[in-house]
Amino acid sequence: MSLTDDAYKALVEVLGEDFITDDLAVTQAYSRCFLSTASRPPKCVALPARVEEIQEIFRLANRFDFKVIPTGSHLQRTCEPYLKTYDYLTIDPKRMDGIQVYPDDMYAVVEPYTTFARLQVEAMKHGLTCYIPTGGAQTSVVANLVYQGFNI
């Protein structure tokens, strides 16, 4: 298992140079959360914008045999990988924050990095509202509901 130069070049072809990095300052930042600095930094960080890019990252991971860890805000220690290797890629979905509101049916479809604040803004445009969890309006809708579902 190794994230080789060839694998990195293939990832650049998929994401573009601006949305993948192996810069030490960036990778170090992805190895921390507010509770700890003890985890191992990734070899590189990818910022996909579409599901198809994530699918291609995983195809490349299978082809080049490297590990992939999806991540979120790193607010809690549960976001950190417990690996014995530094040779992995982290996917950060921060560019995936789309929202589609269906006012007649009173629901919305959101991407992984959509916050409750953004969802509330879009809902209010249609005369709707949503709850804001105790974690705050800056929290991800998907992460909050999947992790513990505070204030459902």
N, CA, C and O atoms as a GROMACS GRO file, in nm:
protein
  608
    1MET      N    1   0.084  -0.118   0.000
    1MET     CA    2   0.000   0.000   0.000
    1MET      C    3   0.088   0.123   0.000
    1MET      O    4   0.175   0.140   0.085
    2SER      N    5   0.064   0.210  -0.098
    2SER     CA    6   0.144   0.331  -0.102
    2SER      C    7   0.077   0.435  -0.190
    2SER      O    8   0.026   0.404  -0.298
    3LEU      N    9   0.079   0.558  -0.143
    3LEU     CA   10   0.029   0.668  -0.223
    3LEU      C   11   0.148   0.723  -0.301
    3LEU      O   12   0.217   0.814  -0.256
    4THR      N   13   0.171   0.668  -0.418
    4THR     CA   14   0.289   0.697  -0.498
    4THR      C   15   0.274   0.828  -0.575
    4THR      O   16   0.167   0.889  -0.577
    5ASP      N   17   0.384   0.868  -0.638
    5ASP     CA   18   0.381   0.988  -0.723
    5ASP      C   19   0.284   0.969  -0.839
    5ASP      O   20   0.213   1.063  -0.877
    6ASP      N   21   0.279   0.847  -0.896
    6ASP     CA   22   0.186   0.820  -1.005
    6ASP      C   23   0.041   0.833  -0.959
    6ASP      O   24  -0.043   0.886  -1.031
    7ALA      N   25   0.012   0.786  -0.839
    7ALA     CA   26  -0.123   0.798  -0.783
    7ALA      C   27  -0.157   0.946  -0.762
    7ALA      O   28  -0.267   0.990  -0.793
    8TYR      N   29  -0.062   1.022  -0.711
    8TYR     CA   30  -0.085   1.165  -0.689
    8TYR      C   31  -0.113   1.237  -0.821
    8TYR      O   32  -0.202   1.321  -0.829
    9LYS      N   33  -0.036   1.204  -0.925
    9LYS     CA   34  -0.057   1.266  -1.056
    9LYS      C   35  -0.196   1.232  -1.111
    9LYS      O   36  -0.262   1.317  -1.170
   10ALA      N   37  -0.240   1.108  -1.090
   10ALA     CA   38  -0.374   1.068  -1.134
   10ALA      C   39  -0.481   1.144  -1.057
   10ALA      O   40  -0.584   1.181  -1.115
   11LEU      N   41  -0.458   1.167  -0.930
   11LEU     CA   42  -0.553   1.245  -0.849
   11LEU      C   43  -0.559   1.391  -0.896
   11LEU      O   44  -0.666   1.451  -0.898
   12VAL      N   45  -0.444   1.447  -0.934
   12VAL     CA   46  -0.441   1.583  -0.988
   12VAL      C   47  -0.523   1.591  -1.116
   12VAL      O   48  -0.593   1.690  -1.139
   13GLU      N   49  -0.515   1.488  -1.200
   13GLU     CA   50  -0.593   1.486  -1.324
   13GLU      C   51  -0.743   1.487  -1.296
   13GLU      O   52  -0.820   1.547  -1.371
   14VAL      N   53  -0.785   1.422  -1.188
   14VAL     CA   54  -0.927   1.415  -1.153
   14VAL      C   55  -0.975   1.544  -1.089
   14VAL      O   56  -1.081   1.596  -1.125
   15LEU      N   57  -0.898   1.598  -0.995
   15LEU     CA   58  -0.943   1.711  -0.914
   15LEU      C   59  -0.889   1.847  -0.959
   15LEU      O   60  -0.949   1.950  -0.930
   16GLY      N   61  -0.779   1.847  -1.028
   16GLY     CA   62  -0.711   1.972  -1.061
   16GLY      C   63  -0.611   2.006  -0.951
   16GLY      O   64  -0.629   1.966  -0.836
   17GLU      N   65  -0.507   2.080  -0.985
   17GLU     CA   66  -0.399   2.111  -0.891
   17GLU      C   67  -0.446   2.189  -0.769
   17GLU      O   68  -0.386   2.179  -0.662
   18ASP      N   69  -0.552   2.268  -0.783
   18ASP     CA   70  -0.598   2.352  -0.672
   18ASP      C   71  -0.674   2.276  -0.565
   18ASP      O   72  -0.698   2.329  -0.456
   19PHE      N   73  -0.713   2.152  -0.593
   19PHE     CA   74  -0.800   2.080  -0.501
   19PHE      C   75  -0.742   1.949  -0.449
   19PHE      O   76  -0.816   1.862  -0.403
   20ILE      N   77  -0.612   1.937  -0.456
   20ILE     CA   78  -0.540   1.829  -0.389
   20ILE      C   79  -0.404   1.883  -0.349
   20ILE      O   80  -0.339   1.955  -0.425
   21THR      N   81  -0.361   1.846  -0.229
   21THR     CA   82  -0.232   1.898  -0.184
   21THR      C   83  -0.163   1.797  -0.093
   21THR      O   84  -0.228   1.721  -0.021
   22ASP      N   85  -0.032   1.800  -0.098
   22ASP     CA   86   0.048   1.723  -0.002
   22ASP      C   87   0.136   1.818   0.080
   22ASP      O   88   0.232   1.776   0.143
   23ASP      N   89   0.101   1.946   0.078
   23ASP     CA   90   0.173   2.048   0.154
   23ASP      C   91   0.172   2.011   0.303
   23ASP      O   92   0.065   1.984   0.358
   24LEU      N   93   0.286   2.010   0.366
   24LEU     CA   94   0.298   1.967   0.505
   24LEU      C   95   0.213   2.051   0.600
   24LEU      O   96   0.155   1.997   0.694
   25ALA      N   97   0.206   2.180   0.578
   25ALA     CA   98   0.125   2.266   0.666
   25ALA      C   99  -0.022   2.228   0.661
   25ALA      O  100  -0.091   2.228   0.762
   26VAL      N  101  -0.070   2.195   0.542
   26VAL     CA  102  -0.210   2.156   0.526
   26VAL      C  103  -0.234   2.018   0.585
   26VAL      O  104  -0.330   1.998   0.660
   27THR      N  105  -0.149   1.922   0.554
   27THR     CA  106  -0.171   1.786   0.605
   27THR      C  107  -0.161   1.782   0.757
   27THR      O  108  -0.235   1.708   0.822
   28GLN      N  109  -0.071   1.860   0.814
   28GLN     CA  110  -0.062   1.867   0.961
   28GLN      C  111  -0.191   1.919   1.021
   28GLN      O  112  -0.236   1.870   1.125
   29ALA      N  113  -0.252   2.018   0.956
   29ALA     CA  114  -0.378   2.073   1.007
   29ALA      C  115  -0.489   1.969   1.007
   29ALA      O  116  -0.577   1.972   1.094
   30TYR      N  117  -0.486   1.877   0.914
   30TYR     CA  118  -0.588   1.772   0.907
   30TYR      C  119  -0.562   1.658   1.006
   30TYR      O  120  -0.639   1.562   1.010
   31SER      N  121  -0.456   1.666   1.083
   31SER     CA  122  -0.428   1.563   1.183
   31SER      C  123  -0.466   1.608   1.323
   31SER      O  124  -0.430   1.544   1.421
   32ARG      N  125  -0.539   1.719   1.333
   32ARG     CA  126  -0.573   1.775   1.464
   32ARG      C  127  -0.723   1.795   1.479
   32ARG      O  128  -0.795   1.814   1.381
   33CYS      N  129  -0.767   1.791   1.604
   33CYS     CA  130  -0.902   1.834   1.638
   33CYS      C  131  -0.888   1.917   1.766
   33CYS      O  132  -0.778   1.932   1.818
   34PHE      N  133  -0.997   1.971   1.815
   34PHE     CA  134  -0.985   2.059   1.931
   34PHE      C  135  -0.945   1.984   2.058
   34PHE      O  136  -0.907   2.048   2.156
   35LEU      N  137  -0.953   1.854   2.059
   35LEU     CA  138  -0.917   1.775   2.177
   35LEU      C  139  -0.774   1.722   2.175
   35LEU      O  140  -0.718   1.692   2.280
   36SER      N  141  -0.715   1.711   2.057
   36SER     CA  142  -0.591   1.636   2.049
   36SER      C  143  -0.508   1.677   1.929
   36SER      O  144  -0.559   1.732   1.831
   37THR      N  145  -0.379   1.650   1.937
   37THR     CA  146  -0.291   1.664   1.821
   37THR      C  147  -0.213   1.535   1.801
   37THR      O  148  -0.104   1.535   1.744
   38ALA      N  149  -0.268   1.425   1.848
   38ALA     CA  150  -0.193   1.300   1.853
   38ALA      C  151  -0.207   1.212   1.729
   38ALA      O  152  -0.132   1.115   1.717
   39SER      N  153  -0.296   1.241   1.639
   39SER     CA  154  -0.313   1.151   1.526
   39SER      C  155  -0.208   1.176   1.419
   39SER      O  156  -0.135   1.276   1.422
   40ARG      N  157  -0.202   1.086   1.325
   40ARG     CA  158  -0.103   1.094   1.218
   40ARG      C  159  -0.160   1.175   1.101
   40ARG      O  160  -0.275   1.155   1.062
   41PRO      N  161  -0.081   1.265   1.045
   41PRO     CA  162  -0.131   1.345   0.932
   41PRO      C  163  -0.144   1.261   0.805
   41PRO      O  164  -0.071   1.163   0.788
   42PRO      N  165  -0.236   1.297   0.718
   42PRO     CA  166  -0.248   1.225   0.591
   42PRO      C  167  -0.132   1.259   0.499
   42PRO      O  168  -0.062   1.358   0.518
   43LYS      N  169  -0.113   1.175   0.400
   43LYS     CA  170  -0.010   1.202   0.298
   43LYS      C  171  -0.056   1.318   0.209
   43LYS      O  172   0.026   1.400   0.166
   44CYS      N  173  -0.187   1.323   0.182
   44CYS     CA  174  -0.240   1.434   0.105
   44CYS      C  175  -0.388   1.453   0.136
   44CYS      O  176  -0.453   1.366   0.195
   45VAL      N  177  -0.440   1.568   0.096
   45VAL     CA  178  -0.579   1.606   0.121
   45VAL      C  179  -0.645   1.639  -0.012
   45VAL      O  180  -0.591   1.715  -0.093
   46ALA      N  181  -0.764   1.580  -0.035
   46ALA     CA  182  -0.840   1.604  -0.157
   46ALA      C  183  -0.969   1.677  -0.123
   46ALA      O  184  -1.033   1.648  -0.022
   47LEU      N  185  -1.006   1.772  -0.208
   47LEU     CA  186  -1.130   1.848  -0.189
   47LEU      C  187  -1.220   1.833  -0.312
   47LEU      O  188  -1.222   1.920  -0.399
   48PRO      N  189  -1.293   1.723  -0.320
   48PRO     CA  190  -1.381   1.703  -0.435
   48PRO      C  191  -1.502   1.796  -0.429
   48PRO      O  192  -1.540   1.844  -0.323
   49ALA      N  193  -1.562   1.820  -0.546
   49ALA     CA  194  -1.682   1.905  -0.553
   49ALA      C  195  -1.805   1.826  -0.594
   49ALA      O  196  -1.918   1.873  -0.579
   50ARG      N  197  -1.784   1.705  -0.647
   50ARG     CA  198  -1.895   1.624  -0.697
   50ARG      C  199  -1.880   1.478  -0.656
   50ARG      O  200  -1.770   1.432  -0.627
   51VAL      N  201  -1.990   1.409  -0.653
   51VAL     CA  202  -1.990   1.267  -0.618
   51VAL      C  203  -1.901   1.189  -0.715
   51VAL      O  204  -1.831   1.096  -0.675
   52GLU      N  205  -1.904   1.227  -0.841
   52GLU     CA  206  -1.824   1.157  -0.942
   52GLU      C  207  -1.674   1.166  -0.910
   52GLU      O  208  -1.600   1.072  -0.937
   53GLU      N  209  -1.631   1.277  -0.854
   53GLU     CA  210  -1.490   1.291  -0.816
   53GLU      C  211  -1.457   1.198  -0.699
   53GLU      O  212  -1.348   1.140  -0.696
   54ILE      N  213  -1.547   1.184  -0.605
   54ILE     CA  214  -1.525   1.091  -0.494
   54ILE      C  215  -1.518   0.948  -0.547
   54ILE      O  216  -1.432   0.871  -0.505
   55GLN      N  217  -1.607   0.914  -0.637
   55GLN     CA  218  -1.604   0.780  -0.697
   55GLN      C  219  -1.470   0.754  -0.765
   55GLN      O  220  -1.414   0.646  -0.753
   56GLU      N  221  -1.420   0.854  -0.836
   56GLU     CA  222  -1.292   0.838  -0.906
   56GLU      C  223  -1.176   0.826  -0.807
   56GLU      O  224  -1.082   0.752  -0.832
   57ILE      N  225  -1.182   0.899  -0.697
   57ILE     CA  226  -1.078   0.886  -0.593
   57ILE      C  227  -1.073   0.742  -0.543
   57ILE      O  228  -0.965   0.686  -0.528
   58PHE      N  229  -1.190   0.683  -0.518
   58PHE     CA  230  -1.192   0.545  -0.469
   58PHE      C  231  -1.147   0.445  -0.576
   58PHE      O  232  -1.085   0.344  -0.544
   59ARG      N  233  -1.178   0.474  -0.702
   59ARG     CA  234  -1.127   0.387  -0.810
   59ARG      C  235  -0.974   0.392  -0.812
   59ARG      O  236  -0.908   0.289  -0.826
   60LEU      N  237  -0.919   0.513  -0.798
   60LEU     CA  238  -0.773   0.526  -0.796
   60LEU      C  239  -0.713   0.460  -0.672
   60LEU      O  240  -0.605   0.401  -0.679
   61ALA      N  241  -0.782   0.469  -0.560
   61ALA     CA  242  -0.734   0.403  -0.438
   61ALA      C  243  -0.727   0.252  -0.458
   61ALA      O  244  -0.633   0.188  -0.413
   62ASN      N  245  -0.826   0.196  -0.525
   62ASN     CA  246  -0.822   0.053  -0.555
   62ASN      C  247  -0.711   0.019  -0.654
   62ASN      O  248  -0.642  -0.081  -0.640
   63ARG      N  249  -0.696   0.104  -0.754
   63ARG     CA  250  -0.594   0.080  -0.857
   63ARG      C  251  -0.452   0.091  -0.800
   63ARG      O  252  -0.366   0.007  -0.829
   64PHE      N  253  -0.427   0.195  -0.719
   64PHE     CA  254  -0.293   0.219  -0.666
   64PHE      C  255  -0.274   0.167  -0.523
   64PHE      O  256  -0.166   0.179  -0.466
   65ASP      N  257  -0.379   0.110  -0.467
   65ASP     CA  258  -0.374   0.046  -0.335
   65ASP      C  259  -0.330   0.140  -0.224
   65ASP      O  260  -0.228   0.118  -0.159
   66PHE      N  261  -0.409   0.247  -0.203
   66PHE     CA  262  -0.386   0.335  -0.088
   66PHE      C  263  -0.517   0.354  -0.012
   66PHE      O  264  -0.625   0.332  -0.066
   67LYS      N  265  -0.505   0.394   0.113
   67LYS     CA  266  -0.622   0.412   0.200
   67LYS      C  267  -0.681   0.552   0.182
   67LYS      O  268  -0.610   0.649   0.152
   68VAL      N  269  -0.814   0.561   0.201
   68VAL     CA  270  -0.886   0.688   0.191
   68VAL      C  271  -0.970   0.705   0.318
   68VAL      O  272  -1.042   0.613   0.358
   69ILE      N  273  -0.960   0.821   0.379
   69ILE     CA  274  -1.039   0.853   0.499
   69ILE      C  275  -1.122   0.978   0.470
   69ILE      O  276  -1.066   1.086   0.456
   70PRO      N  277  -1.256   0.963   0.461
   70PRO     CA  278  -1.339   1.083   0.451
   70PRO      C  279  -1.337   1.156   0.585
   70PRO      O  280  -1.323   1.094   0.690
   71THR      N  281  -1.349   1.286   0.581
   71THR     CA  282  -1.343   1.363   0.705
   71THR      C  283  -1.452   1.469   0.708
   71THR      O  284  -1.526   1.486   0.611
   72GLY      N  285  -1.460   1.538   0.818
   72GLY     CA  286  -1.555   1.647   0.835
   72GLY      C  287  -1.484   1.767   0.892
   72GLY      O  288  -1.380   1.810   0.840
   73SER      N  289  -1.538   1.822   0.998
   73SER     CA  290  -1.484   1.944   1.056
   73SER      C  291  -1.369   1.920   1.154
   73SER      O  292  -1.300   2.015   1.192
   74HIS      N  293  -1.347   1.798   1.195
   74HIS     CA  294  -1.248   1.763   1.297
   74HIS      C  295  -1.280   1.827   1.432
   74HIS      O  296  -1.191   1.852   1.513
   75LEU      N  297  -1.407   1.854   1.454
   75LEU     CA  298  -1.447   1.913   1.581
   75LEU      C  299  -1.430   1.813   1.696
   75LEU      O  300  -1.395   1.851   1.807
   76GLN      N  301  -1.456   1.686   1.668
   76GLN     CA  302  -1.446   1.585   1.772
   76GLN      C  303  -1.342   1.480   1.737
   76GLN      O  304  -1.311   1.459   1.620
   77ARG      N  305  -1.289   1.417   1.837
   77ARG     CA  306  -1.186   1.316   1.818
   77ARG      C  307  -1.232   1.199   1.732
   77ARG      O  308  -1.150   1.133   1.668
   78THR      N  309  -1.360   1.173   1.728
   78THR     CA  310  -1.411   1.064   1.646
   78THR      C  311  -1.389   1.089   1.498
   78THR      O  312  -1.409   0.998   1.417
   79CYS      N  313  -1.350   1.209   1.461
   79CYS     CA  314  -1.322   1.241   1.322
   79CYS      C  315  -1.184   1.195   1.279
   79CYS      O  316  -1.154   1.190   1.160
   80GLU      N  317  -1.099   1.161   1.374
   80GLU     CA  318  -0.961   1.128   1.342
   80GLU      C  319  -0.943   0.981   1.310
   80GLU      O  320  -1.001   0.896   1.376
   81PRO      N  321  -0.862   0.951   1.208
   81PRO     CA  322  -0.835   0.810   1.177
   81PRO      C  323  -0.735   0.750   1.276
   81PRO      O  324  -0.644   0.819   1.322
   82TYR      N  325  -0.754   0.624   1.307
   82TYR     CA  326  -0.660   0.553   1.392
   82TYR      C  327  -0.585   0.453   1.304
   82TYR      O  328  -0.618   0.335   1.302
   83LEU      N  329  -0.486   0.502   1.234
   83LEU     CA  330  -0.408   0.420   1.143
   83LEU      C  331  -0.264   0.412   1.190
   83LEU      O  332  -0.215   0.501   1.261
   84LYS      N  333  -0.198   0.306   1.151
   84LYS     CA  334  -0.056   0.292   1.185
   84LYS      C  335   0.031   0.346   1.073
   84LYS      O  336   0.153   0.326   1.074
   85THR      N  337  -0.030   0.411   0.977
   85THR     CA  338   0.045   0.462   0.863
   85THR      C  339   0.016   0.610   0.841
   85THR      O  340  -0.090   0.660   0.879
   86TYR      N  341   0.110   0.678   0.780
   86TYR     CA  342   0.090   0.815   0.737
   86TYR      C  343   0.047   0.818   0.590
   86TYR      O  344   0.016   0.924   0.536
   87ASP      N  345   0.045   0.703   0.529
   87ASP     CA  346   0.028   0.693   0.384
   87ASP      C  347  -0.119   0.677   0.346
   87ASP      O  348  -0.159   0.574   0.292
   88TYR      N  349  -0.198   0.780   0.373
   88TYR     CA  350  -0.339   0.777   0.336
   88TYR      C  351  -0.381   0.913   0.284
   88TYR      O  352  -0.314   1.014   0.308
   89LEU      N  353  -0.492   0.915   0.215
   89LEU     CA  354  -0.549   1.037   0.160
   89LEU      C  355  -0.674   1.072   0.241
   89LEU      O  356  -0.755   0.985   0.272
   90THR      N  357  -0.690   1.199   0.275
   90THR     CA  358  -0.810   1.247   0.342
   90THR      C  359  -0.898   1.318   0.240
   90THR      O  360  -0.850   1.403   0.164
   91ILE      N  361  -1.027   1.284   0.240
   91ILE     CA  362  -1.124   1.356   0.157
   91ILE      C  363  -1.195   1.456   0.248
   91ILE      O  364  -1.255   1.418   0.348
   92ASP      N  365  -1.188   1.582   0.212
   92ASP     CA  366  -1.260   1.687   0.283
   92ASP      C  367  -1.372   1.737   0.191
   92ASP      O  368  -1.342   1.790   0.084
   93PRO      N  369  -1.499   1.720   0.229
   93PRO     CA  370  -1.610   1.756   0.140
   93PRO      C  371  -1.651   1.903   0.146
   93PRO      O  372  -1.763   1.936   0.106
   94LYS      N  373  -1.565   1.993   0.194
   94LYS     CA  374  -1.608   2.132   0.215
   94LYS      C  375  -1.658   2.202   0.089
   94LYS      O  376  -1.730   2.302   0.100
   95ARG      N  377  -1.624   2.153  -0.028
   95ARG     CA  378  -1.676   2.212  -0.152
   95ARG      C  379  -1.814   2.157  -0.190
   95ARG      O  380  -1.876   2.202  -0.286
   96MET      N  381  -1.859   2.059  -0.114
   96MET     CA  382  -1.988   1.994  -0.143
   96MET      C  383  -2.093   2.046  -0.045
   96MET      O  384  -2.119   1.985   0.058
   97ASP      N  385  -2.151   2.161  -0.078
   97ASP     CA  386  -2.246   2.223   0.014
   97ASP      C  387  -2.375   2.267  -0.055
   97ASP      O  388  -2.437   2.366  -0.017
   98GLY      N  389  -2.413   2.192  -0.156
   98GLY     CA  390  -2.534   2.225  -0.230
   98GLY      C  391  -2.662   2.193  -0.152
   98GLY      O  392  -2.665   2.105  -0.066
   99ILE      N  393  -2.769   2.267  -0.185
   99ILE     CA  394  -2.899   2.249  -0.122
   99ILE      C  395  -3.006   2.257  -0.231
   99ILE      O  396  -3.003   2.346  -0.316
  100GLN      N  397  -3.100   2.164  -0.227
  100GLN     CA  398  -3.217   2.171  -0.313
  100GLN      C  399  -3.340   2.160  -0.223
  100GLN      O  400  -3.361   2.057  -0.160
  101VAL      N  401  -3.421   2.266  -0.216
  101VAL     CA  402  -3.540   2.269  -0.132
  101VAL      C  403  -3.662   2.235  -0.217
  101VAL      O  404  -3.679   2.286  -0.327
  102TYR      N  405  -3.746   2.148  -0.164
  102TYR     CA  406  -3.873   2.111  -0.227
  102TYR      C  407  -3.985   2.162  -0.138
  102TYR      O  408  -4.034   2.090  -0.051
  103PRO      N  409  -4.028   2.288  -0.159
  103PRO     CA  410  -4.123   2.351  -0.067
  103PRO      C  411  -4.259   2.284  -0.060
  103PRO      O  412  -4.320   2.280   0.047
  104ASP      N  413  -4.309   2.232  -0.172
  104ASP     CA  414  -4.441   2.169  -0.169
  104ASP      C  415  -4.443   2.046  -0.078
  104ASP      O  416  -4.543   2.018  -0.012
  105ASP      N  417  -4.333   1.973  -0.076
  105ASP     CA  418  -4.323   1.853   0.007
  105ASP      C  419  -4.254   1.881   0.141
  105ASP      O  420  -4.246   1.792   0.226
  106MET      N  421  -4.206   2.002   0.160
  106MET     CA  422  -4.139   2.048   0.282
  106MET      C  423  -4.020   1.961   0.322
  106MET      O  424  -4.011   1.914   0.436
  107TYR      N  425  -3.929   1.939   0.227
  107TYR     CA  426  -3.804   1.872   0.258
  107TYR      C  427  -3.693   1.929   0.170
  107TYR      O  428  -3.719   2.000   0.073
  108ALA      N  429  -3.571   1.897   0.206
  108ALA     CA  430  -3.456   1.944   0.130
  108ALA      C  431  -3.357   1.830   0.112
  108ALA      O  432  -3.348   1.739   0.195
  109VAL      N  433  -3.284   1.835   0.005
  109VAL     CA  434  -3.173   1.743  -0.020
  109VAL      C  435  -3.047   1.826  -0.007
  109VAL      O  436  -3.031   1.928  -0.074
  110VAL      N  437  -2.955   1.781   0.080
  110VAL     CA  438  -2.833   1.857   0.106
  110VAL      C  439  -2.710   1.773   0.079
  110VAL      O  440  -2.714   1.650   0.088
  111GLU      N  441  -2.601   1.840   0.046
  111GLU     CA  442  -2.472   1.774   0.031
  111GLU      C  443  -2.400   1.772   0.166
  111GLU      O  444  -2.444   1.841   0.258
  112PRO      N  445  -2.292   1.696   0.179
  112PRO     CA  446  -2.229   1.672   0.310
  112PRO      C  447  -2.187   1.794   0.390
  112PRO      O  448  -2.192   1.790   0.513
  113TYR      N  449  -2.146   1.903   0.325
  113TYR     CA  450  -2.092   2.016   0.401
  113TYR      C  451  -2.194   2.128   0.422
  113TYR      O  452  -2.158   2.236   0.470
  114THR      N  453  -2.320   2.104   0.387
  114THR     CA  454  -2.423   2.205   0.408
  114THR      C  455  -2.444   2.227   0.556
  114THR      O  456  -2.461   2.131   0.633
  115THR      N  457  -2.442   2.352   0.597
  115THR     CA  458  -2.464   2.384   0.739
  115THR      C  459  -2.612   2.414   0.764
  115THR      O  460  -2.688   2.443   0.671
  116PHE      N  461  -2.649   2.406   0.891
  116PHE     CA  462  -2.786   2.442   0.927
  116PHE      C  463  -2.816   2.588   0.895
  116PHE      O  464  -2.929   2.622   0.860
  117ALA      N  465  -2.718   2.675   0.905
  117ALA     CA  466  -2.738   2.816   0.873
  117ALA      C  467  -2.777   2.832   0.727
  117ALA      O  468  -2.872   2.904   0.695
  118ARG      N  469  -2.705   2.767   0.638
  118ARG     CA  470  -2.736   2.775   0.494
  118ARG      C  471  -2.870   2.711   0.463
  118ARG      O  472  -2.946   2.762   0.381
  119LEU      N  473  -2.899   2.598   0.530
  119LEU     CA  474  -3.028   2.533   0.509
  119LEU      C  475  -3.142   2.624   0.554
  119LEU      O  476  -3.244   2.633   0.486
  120GLN      N  477  -3.124   2.690   0.667
  120GLN     CA  478  -3.227   2.781   0.718
  120GLN      C  479  -3.252   2.895   0.619
  120GLN      O  480  -3.367   2.931   0.594
  121VAL      N  481  -3.146   2.952   0.565
  121VAL     CA  482  -3.159   3.061   0.468
  121VAL      C  483  -3.240   3.014   0.347
  121VAL      O  484  -3.333   3.083   0.304
  122GLU      N  485  -3.204   2.899   0.293
  122GLU     CA  486  -3.275   2.848   0.175
  122GLU      C  487  -3.419   2.812   0.208
  122GLU      O  488  -3.509   2.838   0.127
  123ALA      N  489  -3.443   2.755   0.325
  123ALA     CA  490  -3.580   2.720   0.366
  123ALA      C  491  -3.666   2.845   0.380
  123ALA      O  492  -3.781   2.847   0.338
  124MET      N  493  -3.609   2.950   0.439
  124MET     CA  494  -3.684   3.074   0.462
  124MET      C  495  -3.723   3.142   0.330
  124MET      O  496  -3.823   3.214   0.325
  125LYS      N  497  -3.647   3.121   0.226
  125LYS     CA  498  -3.683   3.176   0.095
  125LYS      C  499  -3.816   3.118   0.045
  125LYS      O  500  -3.881   3.176  -0.041
  126HIS      N  501  -3.854   3.003   0.101
  126HIS     CA  502  -3.978   2.936   0.062
  126HIS      C  503  -4.082   2.940   0.174
  126HIS      O  504  -4.182   2.869   0.168
  127GLY      N  505  -4.059   3.025   0.274
  127GLY     CA  506  -4.153   3.036   0.385
  127GLY      C  507  -4.146   2.919   0.482
  127GLY      O  508  -4.241   2.894   0.557
  128LEU      N  509  -4.036   2.846   0.481
  128LEU     CA  510  -4.017   2.730   0.568
  128LEU      C  511  -3.909   2.761   0.671
  128LEU      O  512  -3.844   2.865   0.665
  129THR      N  513  -3.890   2.671   0.764
  129THR     CA  514  -3.784   2.683   0.863
  129THR      C  515  -3.732   2.544   0.896
  129THR      O  516  -3.793   2.444   0.861
  130CYS      N  517  -3.619   2.540   0.964
  130CYS     CA  518  -3.565   2.412   1.012
  130CYS      C  519  -3.513   2.434   1.154
  130CYS      O  520  -3.489   2.548   1.195
  131TYR      N  521  -3.496   2.327   1.227
  131TYR     CA  522  -3.441   2.341   1.362
  131TYR      C  523  -3.291   2.367   1.353
  131TYR      O  524  -3.227   2.333   1.253
  132ILE      N  525  -3.237   2.426   1.457
  132ILE     CA  526  -3.092   2.445   1.468
  132ILE      C  527  -3.049   2.363   1.590
  132ILE      O  528  -3.102   2.384   1.700
  133PRO      N  529  -2.954   2.271   1.574
  133PRO     CA  530  -2.915   2.184   1.685
  133PRO      C  531  -2.833   2.259   1.791
  133PRO      O  532  -2.788   2.371   1.770
  134THR      N  533  -2.816   2.194   1.905
  134THR     CA  534  -2.738   2.256   2.012
  134THR      C  535  -2.592   2.276   1.972
  134THR      O  536  -2.522   2.357   2.032
  135GLY      N  537  -2.547   2.204   1.872
  135GLY     CA  538  -2.412   2.224   1.821
  135GLY      C  539  -2.395   2.357   1.751
  135GLY      O  540  -2.283   2.403   1.732
  136GLY      N  541  -2.505   2.420   1.712
  136GLY     CA  542  -2.500   2.550   1.648
  136GLY      C  543  -2.531   2.546   1.500
  136GLY      O  544  -2.528   2.440   1.437
  137ALA      N  545  -2.561   2.662   1.446
  137ALA     CA  546  -2.599   2.673   1.306
  137ALA      C  547  -2.483   2.645   1.211
  137ALA      O  548  -2.505   2.620   1.092
  138GLN      N  549  -2.360   2.648   1.261
  138GLN     CA  550  -2.243   2.624   1.177
  138GLN      C  551  -2.216   2.475   1.156
  138GLN      O  552  -2.125   2.439   1.080
  139THR      N  553  -2.292   2.387   1.222
  139THR     CA  554  -2.267   2.244   1.209
  139THR      C  555  -2.327   2.189   1.080
  139THR      O  556  -2.422   2.244   1.025
  140SER      N  557  -2.269   2.081   1.033
  140SER     CA  558  -2.316   2.015   0.913
  140SER      C  559  -2.447   1.942   0.940
  140SER      O  560  -2.461   1.874   1.042
  141VAL      N  561  -2.542   1.958   0.851
  141VAL     CA  562  -2.670   1.889   0.864
  141VAL      C  563  -2.649   1.738   0.864
  141VAL      O  564  -2.698   1.668   0.952
  142VAL      N  565  -2.576   1.688   0.765
  142VAL     CA  566  -2.556   1.544   0.752
  142VAL      C  567  -2.476   1.489   0.870
  142VAL      O  568  -2.516   1.389   0.930
  143ALA      N  569  -2.365   1.553   0.904
  143ALA     CA  570  -2.282   1.502   1.014
  143ALA      C  571  -2.359   1.501   1.146
  143ALA      O  572  -2.347   1.405   1.223
  144ASN      N  573  -2.436   1.605   1.173
  144ASN     CA  574  -2.511   1.611   1.298
  144ASN      C  575  -2.615   1.499   1.304
  144ASN      O  576  -2.628   1.433   1.407
  145LEU      N  577  -2.686   1.478   1.196
  145LEU     CA  578  -2.792   1.378   1.197
  145LEU      C  579  -2.737   1.236   1.196
  145LEU      O  580  -2.796   1.146   1.255
  146VAL      N  581  -2.625   1.214   1.129
  146VAL     CA  582  -2.567   1.080   1.124
  146VAL      C  583  -2.496   1.046   1.254
  146VAL      O  584  -2.504   0.932   1.302
  147TYR      N  585  -2.426   1.142   1.311
  147TYR     CA  586  -2.344   1.113   1.430
  147TYR      C  587  -2.430   1.085   1.553
  147TYR      O  588  -2.422   0.976   1.609
  148GLN      N  589  -2.511   1.181   1.596
  148GLN     CA  590  -2.593   1.158   1.714
  148GLN      C  591  -2.734   1.214   1.702
  148GLN      O  592  -2.820   1.185   1.785
  149GLY      N  593  -2.758   1.293   1.601
  149GLY     CA  594  -2.891   1.347   1.579
  149GLY      C  595  -2.942   1.434   1.691
  149GLY      O  596  -3.058   1.422   1.731
  150PHE      N  597  -2.859   1.523   1.741
  150PHE     CA  598  -2.901   1.613   1.848
  150PHE      C  599  -3.024   1.694   1.808
  150PHE      O  600  -3.029   1.748   1.698
  151ASN      N  601  -3.120   1.703   1.896
  151ASN     CA  602  -3.239   1.786   1.881
  151ASN      C  603  -3.321   1.756   1.757
  151ASN      O  604  -3.366   1.848   1.688
  152ILE      N  605  -3.340   1.630   1.727
  152ILE     CA  606  -3.422   1.596   1.612
  152ILE      C  607  -3.567   1.625   1.644
  152ILE      O  608  -3.654   1.603   1.560
   0.00000   0.00000   0.00000
